[in-house]
């Protein structure tokens, strides 16, 4: 079992999940009141747009929280990463075109 210390307490790895990301937004981290933190890493070769609480909007009405840069090759481990502590809401991802792959890791108190 993996553990991680977050803000002075122990949290347990809840889930590692790999998602295919497309131009249709998807909820990749569902809301959870007991979440201590989560991480996303882009392990694909296309930029991934991330938004908290709602699907990212692209095009003329841009609205997103972060962009995860692509990896240099599939599963190279050098793609963009995002780690957020103390956010319990939904997290959505989308690509502007093409597809990518992310890994999501969630830690629960």
Secondary structure, 3 states (H helix, E strand, C coil): CCEEEECCEEEEEEEEEEEEECCCCEEEECCCCCEEEEEEEECCCCCEEEEECCCCECCCCCECCEEECCCCCCCCCCCCEEEEECCCCCEEEECCCCCEEEEEEEEEC
